């Protein structure tokens, strides 16, 4: 598989002839690696399609036995069997198009209605409010900011430490901007660069109130983020 922007990929990637020990390597359109499906253009269409099918299957099983379950048990099943599928690796693939995000949001709404055993047309906002759930975009942003916190405080593997540079390390003099715990974001040259984690994560991190970014404990950071950012949305 060859990765790259659509303009640079062209049609040449379909005619590759790469051999190892005189055996031609098979070229594929999608590849699963560490639980995430990759495609050449990194649109994440394959991944969204796969996890949507898995989520739908599990929700179908829970829905068929829902009448025999207390709400607490239904909630436990969805929380343990379904929600982790939405969350796994989302800091990587959540830069997909709104079309794919909407597809997953519909499934999350369905999961909530199954738990509450309510009418299919019950407003999704009411369902999430009752269950104290966040929308998928809110969940994605929370996970990205949590990873950014770890990057900023140096609790990630070395290869990720070099992705972000605090603004205070760039300026040799004190400014209001250098004291905000912000990170330097390299200007993006195209939409492909805008979708990268270093760009999306940096922008989300810089948008946080300074009181949240200066939190010294990760558990406190998550609590304050939920209370201050998500609840104010």
C-alpha positions in Angstrom: 0.0 0.0 0.0 1.2 3.5 -0.9 0.1 6.5 1.2 -0.2 10.1 0.0 -2.5 13.0 -1.0 -4.8 12.3 -4.0 -3.0 14.8 -6.3 0.4 13.2 -5.7 -0.9 9.6 -5.9 -2.4 9.8 -9.3 -2.8 6.4 -11.0 0.8 5.3 -10.8 0.4 3.6 -7.4 -1.8 0.9 -9.0 1.0 -0.3 -11.2 3.7 -1.0 -8.6 5.9 -4.1 -9.2 7.9 -4.6 -6.0 9.5 -8.0 -5.3 11.1 -9.5 -2.3 13.2 -12.7 -2.9 11.7 -12.8 -6.5 8.1 -12.8 -5.1 5.9 -9.9 -6.0 4.3 -8.2 -3.1 0.5 -8.0 -3.1 -0.9 -4.5 -3.3 -4.0 -3.9 -1.2 -6.5 -1.1 -0.9 -6.9 -1.4 2.9 -4.8 -2.8 5.7 -5.4 -3.5 9.4 -2.6 -2.5 11.7 -2.9 -2.5 15.5 -6.7 -2.6 15.2 -7.0 0.3 12.8 -7.9 0.0 9.1 -5.7 2.2 6.8 -6.4 3.2 3.2 -4.1 4.9 0.7 -5.6 8.4 1.0 -6.1 8.1 4.8 -9.7 9.0 4.5 -10.4 6.2 7.1 -13.4 5.1 5.1 -12.4 1.4 5.5 -12.0 1.8 9.3 -15.4 3.6 9.7 -17.1 1.0 7.6 -15.6 -1.9 9.6 -16.3 -0.4 13.1 -19.8 0.7 12.0 -20.6 -2.9 11.0 -19.2 -4.2 14.3 -21.1 -1.7 16.4 -24.4 -2.3 14.5 -24.0 -6.1 15.1 -23.5 -5.7 18.8 -26.3 -3.2 19.2 -28.6 -5.6 17.3 -27.8 -8.3 19.8 -28.5 -6.0 22.8 -31.7 -4.7 21.3 -33.1 -8.2 20.8 -32.7 -9.0 24.5 -33.4 -5.5 25.8 -36.9 -6.3 27.0 -35.4 -8.8 29.4 -32.8 -6.5 30.8 -32.9 -3.8 33.5 -31.7 -0.4 32.2 -28.6 -0.7 34.4 -27.6 -3.9 32.8 -28.2 -2.6 29.3 -26.1 0.4 30.1 -23.3 -1.8 31.3 -23.4 -3.9 28.1 -23.2 -0.9 25.8 -20.5 0.7 27.9 -18.3 -2.4 27.8 -19.1 -3.8 24.4 -19.9 -0.8 22.2 -18.4 2.5 23.5 -14.8 1.3 23.4 -15.1 0.7 19.7 -16.0 4.4 19.2 -13.0 5.5 21.2 -10.2 3.1 20.1 -7.6 5.1 18.1 -9.9 8.0 17.6 -7.1 10.6 18.0 -5.8 9.1 14.7 -9.0 8.6 12.6 -11.3 11.3 13.9 -9.9 13.7 11.2 -12.2 11.9 8.7 -15.0 13.8 6.9 -18.1 15.0 8.6 -20.0 12.4 6.5 -18.3 9.5 8.4 -18.5 11.2 11.8 -22.2 11.7 11.3 -22.5 8.0 10.5 -20.9 7.1 13.8 -22.9 9.7 15.7 -26.1 8.1 14.5 -24.9 4.8 15.9 -24.1 6.4 19.3 -27.6 7.9 19.3 -29.1 4.4 18.6 -27.1 2.9 21.4 -28.4 5.5 23.9 -32.0 4.9 22.8 -31.6 1.2 23.2 -30.4 1.7 26.8 -33.3 4.0 27.7 -35.7 1.8 25.7 -37.3 4.9 24.3 -38.9 5.8 21.0 -36.6 5.8 17.9 -37.4 9.5 17.3 -36.4 10.7 20.8 -34.1 13.7 20.3 -30.5 12.6 20.5 -29.5 15.6 22.7 -32.1 14.5 25.3 -30.8 10.9 25.2 -27.2 12.0 25.8 -28.3 14.4 28.6 -30.2 11.6 30.3 -27.2 9.2 30.1 -24.7 12.0 30.8 -22.9 11.2 27.6 -20.9 13.5 25.4 -21.3 13.6 21.6 -18.6 11.8 19.6 -16.9 15.1 18.7 -16.7 16.0 22.3 -15.3 12.6 23.1 -12.7 12.9 20.3 -11.6 16.3 21.4 -11.3 15.2 25.0 -9.1 12.3 24.0 -6.9 14.5 21.8 -6.5 17.1 24.6 -5.6 14.3 27.1 -2.9 13.1 24.7 -1.7 16.7 24.3 -1.4 17.0 28.1 0.8 14.0 28.2 2.9 15.3 25.3 3.3 18.7 27.0 4.3 17.2 30.3 6.7 14.6 28.7 4.8 11.4 29.7 4.7 10.0 26.2 7.3 7.9 24.2 10.3 9.9 23.0 9.2 9.9 19.3 6.1 11.9 20.3 8.0 14.4 22.5 9.6 15.9 19.3 6.2 16.6 17.7 5.5 19.7 19.8 7.6 22.6 21.0 6.3 24.9 23.8 6.2 28.5 22.8 8.3 29.4 25.8 11.2 27.4 24.3 11.1 29.5 21.1 11.1 33.0 22.6 14.2 34.2 24.5 12.1 36.8 26.3 9.0 36.7 28.4 5.7 37.6 26.7 2.1 37.0 27.6 1.9 34.5 24.8 5.0 32.5 26.1 3.4 32.2 29.5 0.2 30.5 28.3 1.6 27.0 28.1 0.8 27.0 24.3 2.7 25.0 21.8 4.2 26.2 18.5 2.1 25.2 15.5 4.0 25.1 12.2 1.9 26.7 9.4 0.0 24.1 7.3 0.6 24.3 3.6 -2.4 22.2 2.6 -5.5 20.4 3.9 -3.5 17.2 4.2 -1.3 19.0 6.8 -4.2 20.5 8.5 -5.6 17.0 9.3 -2.4 15.9 11.1 -2.5 15.3 14.8 0.2 17.8 15.4 -1.9 20.5 13.9 -5.3 19.5 15.3 -3.9 18.7 18.7 -1.9 21.8 18.9 -4.9 24.0 18.0 -7.2 22.3 20.5 -4.5 22.6 23.2 -3.9 26.2 22.6 -7.6 27.0 22.8 -7.9 25.6 26.3 -8.0 28.0 29.3 -4.6 28.5 30.8 -5.9 27.2 34.2 -6.6 23.8 32.6 -3.3 23.6 30.8 -1.4 24.4 34.0 -3.0 21.6 36.0 -0.1 19.4 37.4 -2.1 16.2 37.8 -3.5 14.3 34.9 -6.6 13.1 36.8 -7.4 16.7 37.8 -6.9 17.8 34.2 -9.5 15.3 32.9 -12.0 16.4 35.6 -11.5 20.1 35.1 -11.7 19.6 31.3 -15.0 17.8 31.6 -16.4 20.4 34.0 -15.1 23.5 32.2 -15.0 22.7 28.5 -17.6 20.0 27.7 -20.2 21.3 30.1 -19.9 24.8 28.6 -20.4 23.6 25.0 
